[in-house]
Amino acid sequence: MAASAGDAPPRRIRARCLIVGGGPAGMLLGLQLARGGVEVVVLEKHADFLRDFRGDTVHPSTLRLLDDLGLGDAFARLPQRRERALHVRFADRMLALADFGWLRPHPWLAFVPQWDLLDLLAGQARACPRFALRMATEATALCFDGDDPGGRVAGVLARDAQGSLRIEADLVVAADGRDSVLRAQSGLPLRELGAPMDVLWFRLPREARDPDCTHAVAGRGQFMVMIHRGDYWQVGLILPKDAAGAVAASPTELQARLHALAPDLDARVTALAAGGLHRLQVRVSRLRRWHRPGLLCIGDAAHAMSPIGGVGINLAFQDAAAAGNLLGPALCGAAPVPEALLARVQRRRMLPTRLIQRVQIELQRRVVARALAAGGPPPRAPRLARLASRLPVVRALPAWLFGLGPRPERIRFGAAGDSGR
Ligand SMILES: Cc1cc2nc3c(=O)[nH]c(=O)nc-3n(C[C@H](O)[C@H](O)[C@H](O)COP(=O)(O)OP(=O)(O)OC[C@H]3O[C@@H](n4cnc5c(N)ncnc54)[C@H](O)[C@@H]3O)c2cc1C
């Protein structure tokens, strides 16, 4: 950020740990570290957490972390809907293809507005004496020791309503999401894994005759997920990447696509408010290396996930929990955090990330791309799906993979009872 003549010099702040991004990854890590007594500053560029159509799928893996934090009861009081199974609607029948009912202690997944969950975490963190959340403050650039871009990351430049800021820290955590500015400046190489589809998110009114569960609707050329939100559906229409822009721009085209999938729904498109359509450009990517001296990337900043399985926020929480456990004790001291510790966070989280992305890529290739390339009316339930829906062990597998995942984390640093030493 170049200062022009006459600009006031940036105000200076120091923190032991600076987290950029108040999404799921940043807020959970901030809370954990603050509970454990670390001086931590979180920057969030927006003035509030109010964002519609983000990851709202809270899996059992996250519910266990909330229990560890002593927030299970507070979470249960948030507005939410619990689903024990996920269904797919074919032309001839509806089948349950994932069953969470055998998972313990939370045999369900919860759909919760992301802002409510972030508000809960922020409220808890604010009660810790060494925590500061600076809303409406945007990091614009990394700072390096000796202003040498090859050197150790020493903080960030940022701007808020009062002007520019220089925040110095012993460790900067980039939790600034899939378009991470810090990652872009870090020079860490990103590997794009590709996705054939984009998602258009919008709301439609729910009617009494509609199914009473969250489900996907199988189609040819497009398909959709319908998240039960009480009096409305949160609909995600999945389209080939090259078609999504045109459909987003044309209500008639959107109506035709919906009519092909679910003729009972298309008339409700008229209820769609202007600006009520949100396009998610699906990207699947991951960093080869999540760190360099003084900097660690976590959550979407380290790996953007496909929406398949609704794992995005849950993996972000898992990364944060692992980072808190591994880095918290070192951050309680005053010595620089060795890069070897940052590498341990990556080593711990890389396996689940790669495994889940591998499954998502296979599903994108074998199921999504084929369905999107096909034409004709919605399909009848294939024999394999009918068989799967009858075998509990087959229904349990996707629930385990996406609901708990390999190497699920538990919170050891900053768990319930710690409140800032
Ligand atoms: C439209 C959309 C729909 C989605 N739907 C689903 C879904 O259905 N299920 C699912 O599991 N996942 C979904 N995801 C993905 C999910 O939201 C993310 O995987 C998850 O939120 C990642 O958490 P995070 O904390 O790593 O990053 P984010 O949630 O992206 O949080 C990053 C935060 O950093 C802030 N920020 C960014 N840049 C700066 C900066 N320079 N300075 C300060 N703050 C900054 C942002 O405002 C944001 O609050 C969706 C994502 C999008 C965009």
The ligand as an SDF file (V2000), in Angstrom:
LIG
                    3D

 53 58  0  0  0  0  0  0  0  0999 V2000
  -21.3780  -18.5700   -1.7460 C   0  0  0  0  0  0  0  0  0  0  0  0
  -20.7630  -19.6760   -0.9330 C   0  0  0  0  0  0  0  0  0  0  0  0
  -21.5430  -20.7750   -0.5860 C   0  0  0  0  0  0  0  0  0  0  0  0
  -20.9760  -21.8100    0.1490 C   0  0  0  0  0  0  0  0  0  0  0  0
  -21.7460  -22.8840    0.4880 N   0  0  0  0  0  0  0  0  0  0  0  0
  -21.2180  -23.8430    1.2860 C   0  0  0  0  0  0  0  0  0  0  0  0
  -22.0070  -24.9250    1.7790 C   0  0  0  0  0  0  0  0  0  0  0  0
  -23.1900  -25.0310    1.4620 O   0  0  0  0  0  0  0  0  0  0  0  0
  -21.4330  -25.8150    2.6270 N   0  0  0  0  0  0  0  0  0  0  0  0
  -20.1300  -25.6930    3.0330 C   0  0  0  0  0  0  0  0  0  0  0  0
  -19.6510  -26.4710    3.8720 O   0  0  0  0  0  0  0  0  0  0  0  0
  -19.3570  -24.7250    2.5520 N   0  0  0  0  0  0  0  0  0  0  0  0
  -19.8690  -23.7820    1.7080 C   0  0  0  0  0  0  0  0  0  0  0  0
  -19.0990  -22.7610    1.2880 N   0  0  0  0  0  0  0  0  0  0  0  0
  -17.7220  -22.7390    1.6860 C   0  0  0  0  0  0  0  0  0  0  0  0
  -17.5770  -22.2830    3.1170 C   0  0  0  0  0  0  0  0  0  0  0  0
  -18.3030  -21.0730    3.3230 O   0  0  0  0  0  0  0  0  0  0  0  0
  -16.1060  -22.1010    3.3890 C   0  0  0  0  0  0  0  0  0  0  0  0
  -15.4320  -23.3280    3.1170 O   0  0  0  0  0  0  0  0  0  0  0  0
  -15.8130  -21.7550    4.8200 C   0  0  0  0  0  0  0  0  0  0  0  0
  -16.5520  -20.6130    5.2040 O   0  0  0  0  0  0  0  0  0  0  0  0
  -14.3190  -21.4940    4.9630 C   0  0  0  0  0  0  0  0  0  0  0  0
  -14.0370  -20.8620    6.1640 O   0  0  0  0  0  0  0  0  0  0  0  0
  -12.7730  -19.9160    6.2660 P   0  0  0  0  0  0  0  0  0  0  0  0
  -12.8260  -19.3430    7.6210 O   0  0  0  0  0  0  0  0  0  0  0  0
  -11.5650  -20.6370    5.8370 O   0  0  0  0  0  0  0  0  0  0  0  0
  -12.9930  -18.7950    5.1570 O   0  0  0  0  0  0  0  0  0  0  0  0
  -14.2150  -17.7830    4.9460 P   0  0  0  0  0  0  0  0  0  0  0  0
  -15.4620  -18.2980    5.5030 O   0  0  0  0  0  0  0  0  0  0  0  0
  -14.1750  -17.3810    3.5260 O   0  0  0  0  0  0  0  0  0  0  0  0
  -13.8140  -16.5560    5.8630 O   0  0  0  0  0  0  0  0  0  0  0  0
  -12.8130  -15.6540    5.4950 C   0  0  0  0  0  0  0  0  0  0  0  0
  -13.0940  -14.3650    6.2170 C   0  0  0  0  0  0  0  0  0  0  0  0
  -12.0120  -13.4840    5.9670 O   0  0  0  0  0  0  0  0  0  0  0  0
  -12.5220  -12.1990    5.6700 C   0  0  0  0  0  0  0  0  0  0  0  0
  -11.5030  -11.5620    4.8440 N   0  0  0  0  0  0  0  0  0  0  0  0
  -11.1830  -11.8590    3.5710 C   0  0  0  0  0  0  0  0  0  0  0  0
  -10.1600  -11.0920    3.1560 N   0  0  0  0  0  0  0  0  0  0  0  0
   -9.8380  -10.2960    4.2120 C   0  0  0  0  0  0  0  0  0  0  0  0
   -8.8580   -9.2900    4.3890 C   0  0  0  0  0  0  0  0  0  0  0  0
   -8.0020   -8.9460    3.4240 N   0  0  0  0  0  0  0  0  0  0  0  0
   -8.7960   -8.6580    5.5930 N   0  0  0  0  0  0  0  0  0  0  0  0
   -9.6670   -8.9830    6.6010 C   0  0  0  0  0  0  0  0  0  0  0  0
  -10.6170   -9.9400    6.4640 N   0  0  0  0  0  0  0  0  0  0  0  0
  -10.6880  -10.5970    5.2830 C   0  0  0  0  0  0  0  0  0  0  0  0
  -13.8200  -12.4730    4.9430 C   0  0  0  0  0  0  0  0  0  0  0  0
  -14.6900  -11.3600    5.0180 O   0  0  0  0  0  0  0  0  0  0  0  0
  -14.3410  -13.6740    5.7140 C   0  0  0  0  0  0  0  0  0  0  0  0
  -15.1260  -13.3010    6.8140 O   0  0  0  0  0  0  0  0  0  0  0  0
  -19.6230  -21.7340    0.5290 C   0  0  0  0  0  0  0  0  0  0  0  0
  -18.8470  -20.6370    0.1740 C   0  0  0  0  0  0  0  0  0  0  0  0
  -19.4020  -19.6120   -0.5540 C   0  0  0  0  0  0  0  0  0  0  0  0
  -18.5230  -18.4530   -0.9380 C   0  0  0  0  0  0  0  0  0  0  0  0
  1  2  1  0
  2  3  1  0
  2 52  2  0
  3  4  2  0
  4  5  1  0
  4 50  1  0
  5  6  2  0
  6  7  1  0
  6 13  1  0
  7  8  2  0
  7  9  1  0
  9 10  1  0
 10 11  2  0
 10 12  1  0
 12 13  2  0
 13 14  1  0
 14 15  1  0
 14 50  1  0
 15 16  1  0
 16 17  1  0
 16 18  1  0
 18 19  1  0
 18 20  1  0
 20 21  1  0
 20 22  1  0
 22 23  1  0
 23 24  1  0
 24 25  2  0
 24 26  1  0
 24 27  1  0
 27 28  1  0
 28 29  2  0
 28 30  1  0
 28 31  1  0
 31 32  1  0
 32 33  1  0
 33 34  1  0
 33 48  1  0
 34 35  1  0
 35 36  1  0
 35 46  1  0
 36 37  1  0
 36 45  1  0
 37 38  2  0
 38 39  1  0
 39 40  1  0
 39 45  2  0
 40 41  1  0
 40 42  2  0
 42 43  1  0
 43 44  2  0
 44 45  1  0
 46 47  1  0
 46 48  1  0
 48 49  1  0
 50 51  2  0
 51 52  1  0
 52 53  1  0
M  END
$$$$
